Amino acid sequence: MCEDSRVYAVALRRMLEYDGDIEVLAVCGTAEQAIAALPGVRPDLLTMDVELPGMDGLEAIGEIMSSRPLPILVLSSHVGAGGDKAAAALAVGALDAIAKDELDLHDPAGGMGAAFRHRVRVLSQAGVIRHPGFTLATRPARGRAHRAAVVGICSSVGGPELLMFLLSALPADYPVPLLIVQHMAAGFTDGLVRWLDRAVAIPVRVATAGTRATAGAWIAPHGSHLTLTGAGELALDSRTAVGPHRPSGDVLLDSIAETAGRAGVAIVLSGMGRDGAAGAAAVRRRGGLAIAQDEKSSAVFGMPKAAIDQGVDVVLAPGEILGCLLRLRHEPLAGARV
């Protein structure tokens, strides 16, 4: 682990090692120490704060993911308005982020502690790739260009890094609206949106109800389902429970299937669970294009595999997904206000 507070590090170690099957191999107070220790320690997962003396966690994660990639879990005391750096860490390769105040380190035996250790076990088994800027080349899409009124994207663990790769490669005048559900812990969505909006050419915004689905990326806010109406407007629902997630990729993609039909595109990226699978299948049944990320490039293959099992048109690597996005022919949604 990389944590500059000795008191917090001691409590976190006790939490992690409580069940006896997780071993903390090293505790480093700076990012420089952690990077130097990695070749000898070779951990399955690294926990890292982003606010560190000397090299900060964001810079360290970028360096690690471009040279010696491994699963990284960010533990941050900065969420909400101050969560940009933690969200940026996800965009440069960290797999997940958790707010420190969500962990009760005084009660390692409690349900929260058990859930945290389960998440650590799952993340430690996740596949990671070198930072996309170094390794994922754009490849031409196979087959004919598809006409598209809207693209729906669903992602979870490993998703922010892929979103950064895809969105940063799109030109500023990219015409097809992108509606995105990214599963994140509370407090990090706004920071991710702000970071992406500064880093990519197309506009990136938190989706708001009644807004027209125009060009750019629209990301569902935490705690609300995002849907597309027949009038081409965004709608939010913070009450309906549909499966374990709100926002839900299935809810978004179902609405795209209903409103866009053959001009709908669904993309299911890396993540745990099955969210997005039923929605992608609905898009495909209505004649739209359904895409799942391939296993080799997925940090966690759960969501893409579930989508593949229910039926998609193509299974693609991230560079191929980008090629497909670049080949889409924009066709405004019938009935939408322009």
C-alpha positions in Angstrom: 0.0 0.0 0.0 1.0 3.6 -0.5 -0.2 5.8 2.3 1.6 8.7 4.0 -0.4 8.7 7.2 1.1 6.1 9.5 -2.0 5.9 11.7 -4.3 5.3 8.7 -1.9 2.8 7.2 -1.8 0.7 10.4 -5.6 0.7 10.6 -6.0 -0.1 6.8 -3.5 -3.0 7.2 -5.5 -4.4 10.1 -8.7 -4.2 8.0 -7.1 -5.9 5.0 -5.5 -8.7 6.9 -8.5 -9.4 9.1 -9.6 -12.7 7.4 -6.1 -14.0 7.1 -6.1 -14.5 3.3 -4.8 -11.0 2.3 -1.2 -10.1 3.1 0.1 -6.6 3.0 3.6 -7.0 1.6 4.8 -3.4 2.0 3.7 0.0 3.3 5.2 3.0 1.5 4.9 6.6 2.6 5.6 8.1 -0.8 4.9 7.3 -4.4 8.7 7.2 -5.1 9.1 4.5 -2.5 6.2 2.5 -3.9 7.5 2.6 -7.4 11.0 1.5 -6.2 9.5 -1.4 -4.2 7.3 -2.8 -6.9 9.9 -4.9 -8.8 10.9 -6.7 -5.6 7.5 -7.0 -3.9 5.4 -7.8 -7.0 2.0 -7.3 -5.4 -1.3 -8.4 -6.9 -2.8 -5.0 -6.1 -1.7 -1.6 -4.9 -3.8 0.7 -2.8 -2.8 4.3 -3.2 -3.8 7.7 -1.9 -3.6 10.5 -4.5 -2.4 13.2 -2.1 1.1 12.3 -1.3 4.3 14.2 -0.4 6.7 14.6 -3.4 5.3 12.8 -6.5 1.5 12.7 -6.2 -0.5 9.6 -6.7 -1.9 10.7 -10.1 1.6 11.0 -11.6 2.7 7.8 -10.0 -0.3 5.9 -11.4 0.4 7.2 -14.9 4.0 6.0 -14.6 3.1 2.6 -13.2 0.5 1.9 -15.8 2.8 2.9 -18.6 5.7 0.7 -17.4 4.7 -1.9 -14.9 0.9 -2.1 -14.9 -1.0 -3.7 -12.1 -4.4 -3.3 -10.4 -4.5 -0.1 -8.4 -7.3 0.9 -5.9 -7.4 4.6 -5.1 -8.4 5.5 -1.5 -9.1 9.2 -1.4 -10.2 11.7 1.2 -11.2 14.1 -1.6 -14.6 13.5 -3.2 -17.3 15.7 -4.6 -16.0 19.1 -5.5 -12.5 18.1 -4.5 -12.5 14.7 -6.3 -11.0 15.7 -9.6 -7.6 14.2 -8.9 -9.1 10.8 -7.7 -11.3 10.7 -10.8 -8.4 11.5 -13.0 -6.5 8.6 -11.5 -9.2 6.3 -12.9 -8.8 7.9 -16.3 -5.1 7.2 -16.3 -5.4 3.5 -15.3 -6.5 3.0 -11.7 -9.2 0.3 -11.6 -11.4 1.7 -8.8 -11.7 4.5 -6.2 -13.2 4.5 -2.8 -13.7 7.5 -0.5 -11.8 7.0 2.8 -14.8 8.1 4.9 -16.8 5.2 3.5 -14.5 2.8 5.3 -14.9 2.2 9.0 -11.4 1.0 9.9 -12.4 0.7 13.5 -14.7 -2.2 12.7 -12.8 -4.7 10.4 -15.3 -7.5 11.4 -18.3 -5.5 10.1 -20.2 -5.8 6.9 -18.5 -2.8 5.3 -15.1 -4.3 6.1 -16.1 -7.7 4.6 -17.4 -6.0 1.4 -14.2 -4.0 1.1 -12.0 -7.1 1.4 -14.2 -8.9 -1.2 -13.7 -5.9 -3.6 -10.0 -6.1 -3.0 -9.9 -9.8 -3.8 -11.9 -9.3 -7.1 -9.7 -6.3 -8.2 -6.5 -8.2 -7.4 -7.5 -10.8 -10.1 -8.4 -8.1 -12.7 -6.5 -7.9 -15.9 -4.7 -4.7 -16.6 -3.2 -3.2 -19.8 -0.6 -0.6 -20.3 -2.0 3.0 -20.5 -4.1 3.2 -23.8 -2.1 6.2 -25.0 0.9 3.8 -25.3 -0.7 0.6 -26.6 -4.2 0.8 -28.2 -3.9 1.7 -31.8 -7.0 2.6 -33.8 -8.1 -0.1 -36.2 -10.5 0.2 -39.1 -14.0 -1.1 -38.3 -15.1 -4.2 -40.1 -18.1 -4.1 -42.4 -20.2 -1.2 -43.6 -20.6 2.1 -41.8 -23.6 2.1 -39.5 -26.0 5.0 -39.3 -26.5 6.2 -35.8 -28.7 8.8 -34.0 -27.1 8.0 -30.6 -24.5 5.8 -28.9 -25.1 4.3 -25.5 -22.0 3.2 -23.5 -22.1 1.2 -20.3 -18.9 0.5 -18.2 -17.8 -0.3 -14.7 -14.4 -1.4 -13.4 -11.7 -0.4 -15.9 -14.2 1.8 -17.7 -12.8 5.3 -17.1 -9.5 4.5 -18.7 -11.3 3.3 -21.8 -13.6 6.3 -21.9 -10.6 8.5 -21.8 -9.0 6.6 -24.7 -12.2 6.6 -26.8 -13.3 10.2 -26.1 -9.8 11.7 -26.5 -9.5 10.2 -30.0 -12.8 11.8 -31.3 -12.6 15.1 -33.2 -14.2 18.2 -31.7 -16.9 18.2 -34.3 -17.9 14.5 -33.7 -21.7 14.6 -34.4 -23.2 11.5 -32.7 -24.3 12.1 -29.1 -22.7 9.7 -26.6 -24.8 8.7 -23.5 -22.7 7.0 -20.9 -23.4 5.0 -17.7 -20.2 4.6 -15.7 -20.5 2.7 -12.4 -18.6 4.7 -9.7 -18.6 5.2 -6.0 -20.6 8.2 -4.8 -18.8 11.5 -5.1 -16.5 10.7 -8.1 -18.7 11.1 -11.1 -18.6 14.9 -11.2 -14.8 14.9 -10.9 -14.5 12.4 -13.8 -16.7 14.6 -15.9 -14.7 17.7 -15.2 -11.4 15.9 -15.9 -12.6 14.4 -19.2 -14.1 17.8 -20.3 -10.7 19.4 -19.8 -8.8 16.6 -21.4 -10.7 15.8 -24.6 -11.9 17.8 -27.6 -15.6 17.0 -27.5 -17.7 18.5 -24.6 -18.3 16.2 -21.7 -21.2 17.0 -19.3 -23.2 15.5 -16.5 -26.6 14.6 -18.0 -29.5 16.9 -16.9 -33.2 16.2 -17.3 -34.8 18.0 -20.3 -31.6 18.7 -22.1 -31.5 17.9 -25.8 -29.2 15.0 -26.6 -26.8 17.0 -28.8 -23.2 16.2 -29.9 -20.8 15.4 -27.0 -20.7 13.0 -24.1 -23.4 12.9 -21.5 -22.6 11.0 -18.4 -25.4 9.8 -16.0 -25.2 11.4 -12.5 -24.7 9.1 -9.5 -28.0 7.8 -8.2 -30.1 8.4 -11.3 -31.0 6.3 -14.3 -30.4 8.1 -17.7 -32.8 7.6 -20.6 -33.5 9.1 -24.0 -37.0 10.2 -24.9 -38.6 10.1 -28.2 -38.2 13.8 -28.5 -34.5 13.4 -28.3 -34.2 14.8 -24.8 -32.4 13.3 -21.7 -34.5 12.1 -18.8 -33.4 11.1 -15.3 -35.1 8.8 -12.8 -33.8 8.7 -9.2 -36.5 6.5 -7.8 -37.0 3.4 -9.8 -35.0 0.3 -8.7 -33.8 -1.8 -11.6 -31.2 -4.4 -10.6 -28.3 -3.4 -8.4 -27.3 -0.3 -10.2 -28.6 3.3 -10.5 -27.7 4.5 -13.0 -28.2 1.3 -15.0 -26.8 0.5 -18.4 -29.8 -1.7 -19.1 -32.2 1.2 -18.5 -30.2 3.5 -20.8 -29.8 1.0 -23.6 -33.5 -0.1 -23.4 -34.5 3.5 -24.0 -32.1 3.8 -26.9 -33.6 0.6 -28.4 -37.1 2.0 -28.1 -36.4 5.5 -29.3 -33.7 5.0 -31.9 -34.4 1.6 -33.3 -32.0 0.8 -36.2 -30.1 4.1 -35.5 -29.2 3.0 -32.0 -25.7 1.8 -31.0 -24.9 0.0 -27.7 -21.4 -0.5 -26.4 -20.7 -2.7 -23.3 -17.2 -2.1 -21.8 -15.2 -3.7 -19.0 -17.0 -4.3 -15.6 -18.2 -6.7 -13.0 -21.7 -8.2 -13.2 -24.2 -8.2 -16.0 -25.4 -4.6 -16.4 -25.8 -3.6 -20.1 -26.3 -7.1 -21.4 -30.1 -7.1 -21.7 -30.0 -3.5 -23.0 -27.5 -4.3 -25.7 -29.6 -7.3 -26.7 -32.6 -5.0 -27.0 -30.7 -2.6 -29.2 -29.7 -5.5 -31.5 -33.3 -6.9 -31.6 -34.5 -3.5 -32.9 -31.9 -3.5 -35.7 -29.3 -1.4 -34.0 -25.6 -2.2 -33.6 -24.5 -3.9 -30.3 -20.8 -4.1 -29.5 -19.0 -5.8 -26.6 -15.4 -5.3 -25.6 -13.1 -8.3 -26.0 -11.8 -10.4 -23.1 -8.1 -9.8 -23.7 -8.4 -6.0 -23.2 -11.1 -6.1 -20.4 -10.0 -5.5 -16.8 -13.0 -7.4 -15.7 -14.8 -9.4 -18.4 -18.1 -9.9 -16.6 -20.3 -7.2 -18.3 -18.9 -7.8 -21.8 -19.2 -11.6 -21.4 -22.8 -11.3 -20.3 -23.6 -9.1 -23.3 -21.9 -11.6 -25.6 -23.9 -14.4 -24.1 -27.2 -12.6 -24.7 -26.2 -11.6 -28.2 -24.1 -8.8 -29.8 -23.2 -8.0 -33.4 -19.4 -7.8 -32.8 -16.8 -8.3 -30.1 -14.0 -5.7 -30.5 -10.8 -4.5 -28.9 -10.8 -0.8 -27.8 -9.0 0.3 -30.9 -11.5 -1.4 -33.1 -14.4 0.1 -31.1 -12.9 3.5 -31.8 -12.6 2.7 -35.4 -16.3 1.8 -35.4 -17.2 5.1 -33.7 -15.3 7.1 -36.3 -17.1 5.4 -39.1 -20.7 6.0 -37.8 -22.9 8.1 -40.1 -24.9 10.5 -38.0 -28.7 10.3 -38.6 -30.7 12.7 -36.3 -33.4 10.9 -34.2 -36.8 11.0 -35.9 -39.1 13.4 -34.0 -36.2 15.1 -32.2 -36.2 18.9 -32.0 -33.3 20.5 -33.9 
